[in-house]
Amino acid sequence: MNDVLTALQDDFKLFLQALWSQLDLPPPTRAQYSIADYLQYGPKRLQIQAFRGVGKSWITGAFVLWTLFKDSERKIMIISASKERADNMSIFLQKLIIETPWLNHLRPKSDEARWSRISFDVNCSPHQAPSVKSVGITGQLTGSRADVMVLDDIEVPGNSMTEMMREKLLQLCTEAESILTPKDDSRIMYLGTPQTTFTIYRKLAERNYRPFVWPSRFPRKSKLSQYEGLLAPQIQEDLDNGAEEWDVTDPDRFDNEDLLEREAAMGRSNYMLQFQLDTSLSDAEKFPLKMADLVVTSVNPSTAPDTVTWCADPRNVIRELPTVGLPGDYFYSPMQLGGEWTPYSETICSVDPSGRGTDETAAAFLSQKNGFLYLHEMRAYRDGYVDTTLLDILRGCKKYGVTKLLIESNFGDGIVAELFKKHIQQTTQHIDIEETRANVRKEDRIIDSLEPILNQHRLIIDRNVVEWDYNSNKDAAPEHRLMYMLFYQMSRMCREKGAVKHDDRLDCLAQGVQYYTDALSISAHHVVRERKREEWNSMLQDFIENPQQSVNHLAFGMNKEQRDKAKGLESGKPVPTWV
């Protein structure tokens, strides 16, 4: 038994395996073992940047217990992004000490020992500092001392969206340094996943916090330089031994299909950050909304096909349309329009109002069918929300059969919606009005709404929209004209604050797309299969009820709707058909 305990004390990886077994978890993966190895043998100041979901927090908790398992006199501080997260870590560690037989000796013998979710002692000599203290990064750090400091996922979207937030976070990290005891074996370590291209983890690397990076896929050769020689030894070793670029690095954690689904759902730029840990994005990734991801064709005002297939074949490039995107970014026509043409599921008008001046009031007319979105038309006005503008938008609503008017209410405090209601009553249209209020930074909101849709090639744009957009504001100077164009705004949008000076048209489109987010989970192929199943069942039922009539309908090539009309299901007057 003593030999086993000695082995557990000497090797954190062995300790981790034993703890995982105690928790009825699968054995640690290669990536988790590699992280454990770096925690044990890494330098005094280190960083671990690993893909989202690798289990960093679990490994962190295990490392804290292993440190106390080796030496119960050590003082450890765990710093997380929030107090709640920090408290949860303390509770988790206490639970493990109580329920793991070979950790029971760490339980304090004295009733006077600290044992709370904020801090607790193990079986050690009395000391002013607790054995383990958990605190949020914005909590009370000063006045504490620790031999080992673990900063676990301190960068989250809520505290790193702006430059000011990141500066504040970096200052808190500097304060954490003063807590570390001046011992040879004192250590401070950061574990996390970058949230922005301007992540504080890059700044920490400049301050001698040696990082190793564990991406979810082996980087492409063209991307290796972006990691600046910081790939984890396990990853680099696999590459040296011939691992294929873009293969999964830890298939026991995420397989290829899972990663593809995550990339589609969260968008390419977010995926590159949180799963590939690529913080030095090129222009192609910095500006994630690509013209090439759109499908441009003639959009029917009332019907659409079951599926639209996109293809990046050079033959599909629409060279006659003007492009204002980044160099090499072109519009593509669809490779195929498949299935039956049937009415849209819903058509809305998204309105982004503005006052008079340099900003525009924009309106986008959008339809949805089978998870595909169709932009019929975009309109823009420079006269605020006067009656003529509102009435013109309502004329567009009538043209496309709009059933819902989506209005951004941040501007005008709901006044625009009330004005629309008055005009809707006067024009006797039947349109529901829904107000939306944005509470997320505009740049993030626009990209998060549009990027997944574009990556999946589910946004179909009418050719006339491209031509109208390019020819709008003809009287303005060329440099000013560009700023008002929808596709210029789209191609230059990034997550930096104020990335695009005028974004009214793009914001309006993003608002409409966001409304359809739930509908976009619908699989077009699933819908088609369901329709075919209904068609087949209907044909079987018809054959059972009237074989001769059914054969006649089949001979004429009638679909279900035509057969129902022939049978007089709606009119009550069947139409005789025979061969």
C-alpha positions as MATLAB code, in Angstrom:
seq = 'MNDVLTALQDDFKLFLQALWSQLDLPPPTRAQYSIADYLQYGPKRLQIQAFRGVGKSWITGAFVLWTLFKDSERKIMIISASKERADNMSIFLQKLIIETPWLNHLRPKSDEARWSRISFDVNCSPHQAPSVKSVGITGQLTGSRADVMVLDDIEVPGNSMTEMMREKLLQLCTEAESILTPKDDSRIMYLGTPQTTFTIYRKLAERNYRPFVWPSRFPRKSKLSQYEGLLAPQIQEDLDNGAEEWDVTDPDRFDNEDLLEREAAMGRSNYMLQFQLDTSLSDAEKFPLKMADLVVTSVNPSTAPDTVTWCADPRNVIRELPTVGLPGDYFYSPMQLGGEWTPYSETICSVDPSGRGTDETAAAFLSQKNGFLYLHEMRAYRDGYVDTTLLDILRGCKKYGVTKLLIESNFGDGIVAELFKKHIQQTTQHIDIEETRANVRKEDRIIDSLEPILNQHRLIIDRNVVEWDYNSNKDAAPEHRLMYMLFYQMSRMCREKGAVKHDDRLDCLAQGVQYYTDALSISAHHVVRERKREEWNSMLQDFIENPQQSVNHLAFGMNKEQRDKAKGLESGKPVPTWV';
ca = [
       0.000    0.000    0.000;
       2.824    2.369    0.856;
       4.341    1.716   -2.554;
       1.052    2.682   -4.200;
       0.773    5.900   -2.194;
       4.367    6.773   -3.039;
       3.675    6.191   -6.723;
       0.592    8.443   -6.546;
       2.658   11.171   -4.881;
       5.425   10.933   -7.482;
       3.284   10.960  -10.619;
       0.346   13.321  -11.110;
      -0.790   11.389  -14.181;
      -1.145    8.234  -12.067;
      -3.018   10.240   -9.425;
      -5.322   11.641  -12.098;
      -6.070    8.161  -13.425;
      -6.859    6.874   -9.928;
      -9.128    9.851   -9.190;
     -10.962    9.463  -12.517;
     -11.562    5.818  -11.651;
     -12.881    6.806   -8.222;
     -15.367    9.152   -9.959;
     -16.417    6.427  -12.446;
     -15.087    8.530  -15.305;
     -13.422    7.111  -18.427;
      -9.608    7.007  -18.263;
      -7.943   10.357  -19.037;
      -7.345   11.024  -22.726;
      -3.911   11.686  -24.275;
      -4.564   15.424  -24.218;
      -5.538   15.305  -20.538;
      -2.436   13.278  -19.664;
      -0.335   15.795  -21.613;
      -1.873   18.714  -19.694;
      -1.250   16.860  -16.421;
       2.382   16.348  -17.380;
       2.869   20.055  -18.033;
       1.227   20.963  -14.722;
       3.639   18.696  -12.879;
       6.877   19.453  -14.700;
       6.257   22.876  -16.247;
       8.065   26.090  -15.270;
       7.277   28.319  -12.322;
       5.016   30.514  -14.457;
       3.036   28.773  -17.158;
      -0.091   28.872  -19.290;
      -2.235   26.040  -20.584;
      -4.416   27.012  -23.525;
      -6.613   24.086  -24.443;
      -9.706   23.675  -26.566;
     -13.121   24.137  -25.012;
     -14.418   21.001  -23.283;
     -11.092   19.209  -22.774;
     -11.714   19.087  -19.009;
      -9.329   21.801  -17.794;
     -11.323   22.549  -14.629;
     -11.487   18.892  -13.619;
      -7.752   18.524  -14.137;
      -7.221   21.724  -12.152;
      -9.172   20.329   -9.215;
      -7.210   17.085   -9.359;
      -3.908   18.992   -9.403;
      -4.894   20.942   -6.288;
      -5.676   17.701   -4.443;
      -2.451   16.084   -5.660;
      -0.432   19.062   -4.402;
      -1.991   18.678   -0.935;
      -1.660   14.877   -1.165;
       2.100   15.356   -1.532;
       2.416   18.096    1.075;
      -0.534   19.048    3.267;
       1.234   22.237    4.413;
       0.998   23.859    0.980;
      -1.282   26.901    0.547;
      -3.248   27.098   -2.682;
      -5.448   29.764   -4.191;
      -7.880   29.040   -7.030;
      -9.040   32.088   -8.977;
     -11.942   31.804  -11.402;
     -13.907   34.244  -13.545;
     -16.735   34.473  -10.997;
     -17.321   33.840   -7.296;
     -19.965   31.220   -8.127;
     -17.533   29.247  -10.254;
     -14.896   29.513   -7.529;
     -17.350   28.325   -4.861;
     -18.314   25.346   -7.007;
     -14.653   24.338   -7.238;
     -14.290   24.426   -3.421;
     -17.406   22.304   -2.952;
     -16.126   19.830   -5.552;
     -12.748   19.473   -3.806;
     -14.322   19.032   -0.364;
     -16.627   16.355   -1.729;
     -13.674   14.447   -3.185;
     -11.733   14.596    0.093;
     -14.723   13.206    2.000;
     -15.729   10.494   -0.471;
     -12.323    9.248   -1.686;
     -10.924    6.661    0.784;
      -7.260    7.367    0.056;
      -7.838   11.120    0.509;
      -9.641   10.853    3.843;
      -6.445   11.593    5.751;
      -6.634   15.162    4.386;
      -9.768   15.864    6.411;
      -8.974   18.277    9.270;
      -8.861   16.715   12.712;
      -9.684   19.922   14.576;
     -13.195   21.333   14.842;
     -11.660   24.784   14.658;
     -10.408   24.195   11.138;
     -11.959   26.187    8.298;
     -14.397   24.231    6.149;
     -16.516   26.514    3.973;
     -17.131   26.985    0.267;
     -14.883   30.065    0.330;
     -11.886   28.475    2.008;
     -11.011   25.305    3.861;
      -8.154   23.574    5.654;
      -6.823   20.074    5.328;
      -5.048   18.114    8.063;
      -2.136   20.504    8.551;
      -0.492   22.777   11.079;
      -2.482   25.852   12.157;
      -1.825   28.771    9.826;
      -3.229   32.193    9.088;
      -3.792   31.249    5.431;
      -6.232   28.429    4.558;
      -5.063   25.335    2.699;
      -7.351   26.162   -0.227;
      -8.995   29.479   -0.992;
     -11.299   30.022   -3.952;
     -12.120   33.514   -5.162;
     -13.470   35.264   -8.240;
     -10.995   37.352  -10.238;
     -12.829   40.538   -9.229;
     -13.034   39.471   -5.555;
     -10.788   40.297   -2.623;
      -7.304   39.220   -3.683;
      -5.131   41.498   -1.587;
      -4.088   40.360    1.864;
      -3.855   36.700    0.892;
      -0.772   34.501    0.440;
      -0.362   31.299   -1.545;
       2.380   28.873   -2.577;
       0.486   27.744   -5.660;
      -1.923   29.900   -7.622;
      -4.225   28.407  -10.222;
      -6.125   30.860  -12.421;
      -8.766   28.770  -14.148;
     -10.691   30.240  -17.110;
     -10.533   33.801  -15.832;
     -11.237   35.203  -19.321;
     -14.881   34.832  -20.306;
     -17.042   36.825  -22.780;
     -18.528   38.938  -19.994;
     -15.168   40.384  -18.874;
     -13.198   40.555  -22.130;
     -15.467   42.058  -24.804;
     -13.869   45.505  -24.859;
     -10.333   46.837  -24.624;
     -11.155   48.504  -21.306;
     -12.405   45.200  -19.883;
      -9.246   43.405  -20.998;
      -7.012   46.092  -19.481;
      -8.836   45.750  -16.175;
      -8.536   41.958  -16.302;
      -4.823   42.201  -17.037;
      -4.370   44.552  -14.068;
      -6.069   41.999  -11.801;
      -3.644   39.367  -13.067;
      -0.778   41.656  -12.110;
      -2.193   41.960   -8.581;
      -2.373   38.160   -8.349;
       1.393   38.026   -8.792;
       1.908   39.862   -5.487;
       0.046   37.121   -3.597;
       2.599   34.420   -4.501;
       4.947   33.479   -1.638;
       8.690   34.074   -2.315;
       9.678   30.376   -2.335;
      11.716   28.428   -4.879;
       8.872   25.980   -5.470;
       6.067   28.569   -5.573;
       4.138   28.479   -8.824;
       1.482   30.436  -10.713;
      -0.402   28.890  -13.610;
      -3.132   29.951  -15.995;
      -5.570   27.547  -17.644;
      -8.031   28.873  -20.192;
      -9.436   29.309  -23.675;
      -9.074   32.618  -25.575;
     -12.339   34.545  -26.014;
     -11.166   37.209  -28.467;
      -8.366   37.722  -30.959;
      -7.015   40.281  -28.479;
      -6.984   37.804  -25.582;
      -5.056   38.646  -22.411;
      -3.295   35.291  -22.738;
      -1.119   36.782  -25.500;
      -0.099   39.607  -23.152;
       0.681   37.122  -20.392;
       2.965   35.210  -22.768;
       4.918   38.438  -23.246;
       5.309   38.568  -19.452;
       7.110   35.221  -19.342;
       4.111   33.006  -18.623;
       5.200   30.151  -20.858;
       2.169   28.833  -22.790;
       1.536   25.463  -24.384;
      -1.392   25.110  -26.756;
      -3.697   22.096  -27.277;
      -5.905   22.666  -30.368;
      -8.776   20.293  -31.208;
      -7.340   19.598  -34.689;
      -3.798   19.375  -35.974;
      -3.087   22.771  -37.556;
      -2.795   23.076  -41.300;
       0.773   23.580  -42.526;
      -0.072   27.120  -43.598;
      -1.137   27.848  -40.015;
       1.771   26.343  -38.082;
       3.585   29.662  -37.926;
       0.586   31.217  -36.148;
       1.333   29.103  -33.082;
       4.846   30.527  -32.813;
       6.348   27.214  -31.671;
       3.967   26.942  -28.699;
       2.167   23.729  -29.641;
       2.053   21.226  -26.779;
       4.808   18.558  -26.956;
       2.199   15.840  -27.541;
       0.779   17.740  -30.545;
       4.220   18.527  -31.977;
       5.345   14.907  -31.528;
       2.296   13.630  -33.412;
       2.954   16.102  -36.236;
       6.588   14.991  -36.441;
       5.386   11.381  -36.675;
       3.216   12.175  -39.684;
      -0.169   13.204  -38.256;
      -2.435   14.530  -41.009;
      -3.310   18.218  -40.909;
      -6.854   18.956  -39.657;
      -7.210   15.468  -38.137;
      -8.696   15.372  -34.638;
      -6.048   15.597  -31.902;
      -8.113   13.964  -29.130;
     -10.706   11.640  -30.725;
     -11.606   10.184  -27.319;
     -12.959   13.630  -26.412;
     -14.436   14.916  -29.681;
     -14.699   13.034  -32.951;
     -14.657   14.649  -36.384;
     -18.450   14.792  -36.756;
     -18.863   16.480  -33.378;
     -16.295   19.154  -34.231;
     -17.926   19.787  -37.618;
     -21.283   20.327  -35.922;
     -19.723   22.715  -33.391;
     -18.005   24.714  -36.112;
     -21.261   25.019  -38.057;
     -23.204   26.074  -34.964;
     -20.771   28.634  -33.503;
     -19.247   30.027  -36.677;
     -15.782   29.754  -38.159;
     -14.104   32.610  -36.282;
     -15.384   31.519  -32.856;
     -14.373   27.940  -33.634;
     -10.854   29.014  -34.594;
     -10.551   30.850  -31.299;
     -12.094   28.389  -28.857;
     -11.199   25.065  -30.453;
      -8.063   25.864  -32.454;
      -6.683   28.503  -30.063;
      -5.637   30.594  -33.055;
      -5.485   34.143  -31.738;
      -3.446   35.618  -34.591;
      -6.188   35.609  -37.184;
      -5.547   36.670  -40.765;
      -7.856   39.095  -42.573;
      -9.806   36.129  -43.850;
     -10.669   35.115  -40.285;
     -10.704   38.599  -38.791;
     -13.524   39.468  -41.205;
     -15.686   36.345  -40.969;
     -18.669   37.392  -43.151;
     -17.754   36.340  -46.712;
     -19.564   37.218  -49.936;
     -18.581   33.774  -51.215;
     -20.693   32.097  -48.523;
     -23.871   33.702  -49.867;
     -26.036   32.156  -52.577;
     -27.048   34.757  -55.158;
     -29.872   34.052  -57.615;
     -33.294   35.306  -58.686;
     -35.614   34.913  -55.694;
     -39.286   34.229  -56.371;
     -41.565   36.538  -54.336;
     -43.973   33.758  -53.263;
     -42.390   30.283  -53.695;
     -39.030   28.567  -53.255;
     -37.483   25.137  -53.908;
     -37.108   22.501  -51.203;
     -33.303   22.764  -51.183;
     -30.593   25.085  -52.465;
     -27.135   23.624  -53.056;
     -24.056   25.861  -52.888;
     -20.773   25.038  -54.586;
     -17.486   26.961  -54.767;
     -16.872   25.877  -58.360;
     -15.259   28.735  -60.357;
     -17.987   28.225  -62.955;
     -20.524   29.420  -60.369;
     -18.811   32.778  -59.800;
     -21.105   35.635  -60.884;
     -18.529   37.910  -62.484;
     -20.979   40.443  -63.908;
     -22.164   41.538  -60.467;
     -20.139   44.306  -58.796;
     -18.351   43.192  -55.612;
     -17.136   45.466  -52.823;
     -15.845   42.664  -50.572;
     -12.239   41.839  -49.752;
      -9.916   40.851  -52.630;
     -10.777   37.453  -54.089;
     -14.238   37.369  -52.469;
     -16.961   36.853  -55.120;
     -20.652   36.078  -55.329;
     -21.682   32.522  -56.249;
     -24.804   31.239  -57.939;
     -26.396   27.995  -56.677;
     -25.237   24.693  -58.102;
     -28.722   23.222  -57.860;
     -32.270   24.144  -56.856;
     -33.867   20.879  -55.786;
     -37.329   19.544  -55.041;
     -40.737   21.147  -55.391;
     -41.428   24.867  -55.458;
     -43.915   25.644  -52.710;
     -44.884   28.764  -50.697;
     -42.595   30.095  -47.968;
     -43.248   29.118  -44.381;
     -43.150   32.753  -43.242;
     -42.201   36.187  -44.541;
     -41.150   39.068  -42.295;
     -39.919   42.612  -42.646;
     -37.026   43.604  -40.387;
     -36.766   47.350  -39.709;
     -33.845   49.204  -38.137;
     -35.099   52.779  -37.587;
     -32.915   55.864  -37.272;
     -33.360   59.589  -36.890;
     -32.586   62.116  -39.572;
     -28.950   62.581  -40.416;
     -26.162   60.371  -41.667;
     -27.657   57.070  -40.495;
     -30.271   55.184  -42.479;
     -33.609   53.613  -41.668;
     -33.283   50.181  -43.255;
     -35.863   47.512  -44.075;
     -35.142   43.918  -45.130;
     -37.821   41.617  -46.563;
     -36.978   38.028  -45.611;
     -38.696   34.681  -46.157;
     -37.947   31.265  -44.684;
     -38.494   27.759  -46.025;
     -36.915   24.498  -44.844;
     -34.246   26.364  -42.882;
     -33.157   28.477  -45.890;
     -33.537   32.262  -45.728;
     -34.371   34.376  -48.775;
     -33.670   38.106  -48.949;
     -36.118   39.553  -51.488;
     -35.304   43.212  -51.146;
     -33.534   45.782  -49.017;
     -34.711   49.385  -48.720;
     -32.942   52.312  -47.065;
     -34.061   55.842  -46.238;
     -32.215   58.923  -45.033;
     -35.260   60.857  -43.726;
     -35.750   59.045  -40.407;
     -39.176   57.551  -39.902;
     -41.481   60.050  -41.594;
     -44.874   58.904  -42.888;
     -43.682   58.483  -46.478;
     -40.939   56.099  -45.327;
     -43.240   54.005  -43.162;
     -45.881   53.797  -45.909;
     -43.259   52.742  -48.471;
     -42.106   49.944  -46.132;
     -45.744   48.813  -45.763;
     -46.122   48.754  -49.550;
     -43.157   46.389  -49.629;
     -44.858   44.283  -46.940;
     -47.940   43.992  -49.123;
     -45.813   43.085  -52.158;
     -44.176   40.102  -50.411;
     -47.039   38.995  -48.184;
     -45.339   39.961  -44.909;
     -47.088   38.666  -41.786;
     -44.756   40.097  -39.145;
     -42.975   43.424  -38.762;
     -39.818   43.205  -36.659;
     -38.731   46.562  -35.229;
     -35.611   47.365  -33.233;
     -36.920   49.302  -30.222;
     -33.634   50.610  -28.794;
     -34.175   53.729  -30.905;
     -37.215   55.892  -30.173;
     -38.444   53.842  -27.184;
     -41.237   52.139  -29.112;
     -42.465   55.254  -30.940;
     -41.759   53.768  -34.364;
     -43.871   50.689  -33.588;
     -46.810   52.901  -32.592;
     -46.535   54.900  -35.825;
     -46.503   51.672  -37.824;
     -49.620   50.448  -35.996;
     -51.475   53.632  -37.021;
     -50.558   53.197  -40.689;
     -51.353   49.462  -40.656;
     -54.881   50.263  -39.446;
     -55.304   52.889  -42.142;
     -54.075   50.536  -44.885;
     -56.156   47.606  -43.524;
     -53.198   45.234  -43.612;
     -52.953   42.272  -41.237;
     -49.426   42.413  -39.873;
     -48.212   41.553  -36.391;
     -45.612   43.858  -34.859;
     -42.806   42.512  -32.690;
     -40.246   44.749  -31.020;
     -36.710   43.577  -30.328;
     -34.204   45.102  -27.939;
     -30.492   44.475  -28.266;
     -28.449   44.030  -25.089;
     -25.275   42.655  -26.699;
     -22.484   44.701  -28.281;
     -23.500   45.389  -31.881;
     -20.454   43.888  -33.604;
     -20.701   40.611  -31.682;
     -24.474   40.442  -32.203;
     -24.216   40.906  -35.972;
     -21.431   38.360  -36.439;
     -22.989   35.796  -34.102;
     -26.290   36.063  -36.014;
     -24.932   35.954  -39.549;
     -21.735   33.891  -39.490;
     -23.271   30.446  -38.764;
     -25.911   31.027  -41.463;
     -23.347   32.086  -44.025;
     -20.995   29.215  -43.146;
     -23.866   26.805  -43.852;
     -24.784   28.660  -47.096;
     -28.402   29.111  -46.007;
     -28.826   32.772  -46.928;
     -30.062   33.294  -50.499;
     -29.865   36.833  -51.880;
     -31.840   38.149  -54.839;
     -29.547   39.465  -57.584;
     -31.475   42.725  -57.628;
     -30.441   43.382  -54.011;
     -26.760   43.331  -55.030;
     -27.362   45.704  -57.946;
     -29.566   48.047  -55.880;
     -27.025   48.112  -53.069;
     -24.155   49.028  -55.399;
     -26.115   51.739  -57.206;
     -27.566   53.353  -54.053;
     -26.366   56.774  -52.883;
     -25.025   57.580  -56.332;
     -24.707   61.260  -55.546;
     -22.312   60.699  -52.642;
     -18.538   60.655  -52.972;
     -17.163   57.152  -53.732;
     -15.609   56.692  -50.281;
     -18.926   57.635  -48.632;
     -20.985   55.482  -50.999;
     -19.053   52.399  -49.968;
     -19.775   52.874  -46.280;
     -23.529   52.705  -46.845;
     -23.459   49.545  -48.971;
     -24.797   46.379  -47.335;
     -22.086   44.152  -48.763;
     -19.274   46.550  -47.901;
     -20.548   46.601  -44.310;
     -20.778   42.817  -44.314;
     -17.255   42.210  -45.641;
     -15.621   44.731  -43.217;
     -17.480   43.704  -40.087;
     -15.287   42.290  -37.320;
     -15.445   42.098  -33.533;
     -13.548   45.325  -32.921;
     -15.658   48.137  -31.506;
     -16.694   50.572  -34.229;
     -15.447   48.227  -36.963;
     -17.922   49.705  -39.469;
     -18.873   53.392  -39.334;
     -22.329   52.847  -40.856;
     -23.895   49.433  -40.290;
     -27.628   50.110  -40.586;
     -28.313   47.789  -43.526;
     -26.231   44.968  -42.073;
     -27.756   45.371  -38.609;
     -31.231   45.241  -40.140;
     -30.408   41.999  -41.982;
     -28.831   40.440  -38.860;
     -31.950   41.271  -36.847;
     -34.144   39.453  -39.366;
     -31.813   36.452  -39.487;
     -31.740   36.276  -35.689;
     -35.539   36.056  -35.661;
     -35.347   32.916  -37.789;
     -32.627   31.267  -35.713;
     -34.964   28.603  -34.332;
     -36.359   27.812  -37.743;
     -32.877   27.308  -39.156;
     -32.461   24.150  -37.111;
     -34.950   22.537  -39.468;
     -33.298   20.113  -41.831;
     -34.340   20.680  -45.408;
     -33.703   17.045  -46.213;
     -35.854   15.977  -43.283;
     -38.737   18.103  -44.547;
     -38.385   16.674  -48.035;
     -38.360   13.110  -46.678;
     -41.488   13.829  -44.634;
     -43.280   15.251  -47.670;
     -42.337   12.232  -49.774;
     -43.544    9.915  -47.008;
     -46.875   11.763  -46.876;
     -47.109   11.570  -50.671;
     -46.498    7.810  -50.653;
     -48.984    7.130  -47.863;
     -51.589    9.207  -49.686;
     -51.064    7.214  -52.908;
     -51.439    3.915  -51.034;
     -54.633    5.086  -49.364;
     -56.054    6.266  -52.703;
     -55.251    2.908  -54.288;
     -57.029    1.035  -51.497;
     -60.118    3.242  -51.716;
     -60.350    3.552  -55.521;
     -57.735    1.585  -57.496;
     -58.860    2.721  -60.949;
     -58.956    6.386  -60.008;
     -55.580    6.097  -58.335;
     -54.035    4.558  -61.491;
     -55.523    7.352  -63.588;
     -54.062   10.031  -61.291;
     -50.696    8.289  -61.384;
     -50.805    8.148  -65.186;
     -51.412   11.894  -65.331;
     -48.440   12.487  -62.974;
     -50.576   14.296  -60.406;
     -49.125   15.307  -57.044;
     -51.035   15.073  -53.740;
     -52.553   18.557  -54.036;
     -53.777   17.877  -57.572;
     -55.212   14.498  -56.601;
     -57.089   16.046  -53.673;
     -58.605   18.649  -56.013;
     -59.571   15.922  -58.496;
     -61.264   13.997  -55.713;
     -63.159   17.160  -54.740;
     -61.946   17.154  -51.117;
     -62.146   20.938  -50.909;
     -64.902   21.809  -53.381;
     -67.072   18.745  -52.840;
     -67.219   18.223  -56.642;
     -64.896   15.505  -57.913;
     -63.326   15.950  -61.358;
     -63.636   12.772  -63.478;
     -60.290   11.524  -64.769;
     -59.689    8.448  -66.877;
     -57.285    6.942  -69.330;
];
